[in-house]
Amino acid sequence: MASVSIVEDAQGSAAADAEVLVRTEGALGWITLNRPRALNALNVGMIGAVHAALDTWRDDSDIEIVYIDGAGDRGLCAGGDVRELHRQITAGRSADTVEFFREEYAMNAAIAEYPKTVVAIADGITMGGGIGVAGHAAIRVVTERSQLAMPEVKIGFTPDVGGTWLLGHAPGRLGEFLALTAGTMNGSDALYAGFADFYVPSERLEALRDALAHRADPTGPSEIVMLFDETPDPSPLSAQQGWIDEAFSADTVPEIAARLRANPAPEIADGAGPEPTPADTADLLESLAPTALVVTLDAVREARGMDSVRDALAGEYRRVLWFVHNHPDLVEGIRAQLVDKDRDPHWDPQTLADLAPDASAEARDYVPPVPLWA
């Protein structure tokens, strides 16, 4: 295999312990998120380094493909650094928070709109901000270890990083289901839901990268990846499509919960009931932040009718900064799940019944203090 050269990061460092490794190998520009102890969670410096590499290679004739992966064997990226987000909000550093989201969304858009083929390896945990890195690439690869999710509602928040675009275009009402339950997809689920394109066993990823870097194949990178692609087991999610579509097509979150309560666990092919059952799903919805649920439902349905990832990011930006500046549930959710870890969040309001009739409108119509696309 050809030697790999380290390219200086945004701070001028070429150290192998940089939080983002940027190097070239043959025709490949290779980016590795390199915070394995933090499951490669993104901070603003990492986002800037990824975006800078994309800008550098955009007009570099020696680079034909960009390849993005994560260090370690636990995952590509667990999301944004939400503990730092908690510190920023509680310390009143709103300018830092706005900068983070603007930089992250600019990176997401750059990946979605990149003129060269971006190959993203969603091996292991790929959630939240990790979906923003992998989900908009031209070629999205999952493995037997993949776990993909948009889990924001668990911390009283709403999916972002262009996740609403992917959710809104999932088959049937899977987008609403995955968004409102923070459901985790395995590799076959991700293929079924439209979050991935190819399934490659993790033991073959190095050979895949080598082929992308060094094969002069006139048919293009997709055909190269197909040489390593395998057919996974059927998607467990696909077996639940019927009751998911019936319940999650309801107009409101309370109506979704009511349909779930009225729906007995259906039988599937092998005689076993689905996991989770509709009743389990109703219980879960009623434990989550009511405001986050209704804002998220509105966001996914709005994104379904949009024309691009960039448009979806703008809708998410309004809602995200509304939570940051106007609602306590985000700080409370991070506290309960990740800071104090008591798993006992006190939502405002606590129940769906206490929500205003159109509780999502204020977030939808929020005008951010700084425009997303300056």
C-alpha positions, 0 to 999 in steps of 0.5 A: 500500500502506498504511504500516507501523507499527513496534511496540516490541520487548521491549526497548522499541526501535523501531529497524528494525535490531532482531533481530525486527521487529514491526509492523502492516499493515491487519488483519495483525500482521507479524513478521519475524526480522531477523538475515539475516547469521546466516540469522535464527538464533534467540536467546532475545531473538528468541524472547521478542519473537515470543512477546510479539507473539503475546501482544499481538495475541491479544485485539486486535480490529484484528488478524485474521491473524499473518504471519511471515517472515524478512529477506533472501532466503536463508531464514526461519530456519536454526535456533537459535543453536547456537554460543551453545548450545556456549558455554553448555554448555562454560562450565557455564551450564546455567541459560541453556540450560534457559531457552532451550529452555523459552522456545523451546518455549513459543513453538512451542506458542503458534504451534500453539495460537494462536486467530487464523490464523498464516501462516508463509512458509518461503521459503529455508532453514527448518531446525531452530528455523525449523521450530518457527516455520513448521511449526505455523502454521495456514497454511504457505507454501513457494516455489521457494527453500524448503529444509526440514530437521530436521538435528539428528543431524548435530551429535549431537543430536535433532529438537525444536521440535515437529519430532517431531510433524511427522515422526511424522505424515509419510506412511509412514516418511518421518518416520524417514527425514528425521529420521535422515538430516537430509534436506532437502526442497524445496517440493514435498517439504514439501507431500508430507511434510505440512510445508507447505500452499501453494506460492507463487512468491517473487515473489508473496509481497509481493502475498500479504501485501498481500492478507492485510492489506487484503482483506475476504474473508468466506471467510477467509485460506486462500482468499486464499492459494489465489489465489496458490497454484501446483502445483509439480513432483512431489516427488522424495521421493514417488518414493522412498517404497517403499524408504524405507518398507520400510527405515525400518519396521525396529525398530532403527537397525542393522536399518534399515541392514541393510535398506538394504544389502540393497536394490538401488537401485530403478528409478523411472519415467524409468529413473533410480535414486533419489538418494540410493540405499539404499546411500548412505543406509546409509553416511550413517547409519553416519557419524552419531552412533549415540546421536543416531540411536537417541534420534531414532528413539525420539522420532519413534515416540513422537510419532506416538502422541501427541495434540498438539504440546505433548505432543511438545515435552515428550518432546523436552524430556526428550531435549534436556536429557539430551544437554545434561547427560549426553552429550558428543556434542552438544558434539562435534558442534557443535565438529566442524561449526560451531566448528573445522569439521574435520568429524571428530566423535568420537562416544561410542560411535563405532559402532552396534555399540557401543551398549547394547541400549536406548540410547534409554531413558535419554534417554526417561525423563530427568527435567529439572531444571526442568519444561517447563510451569511 
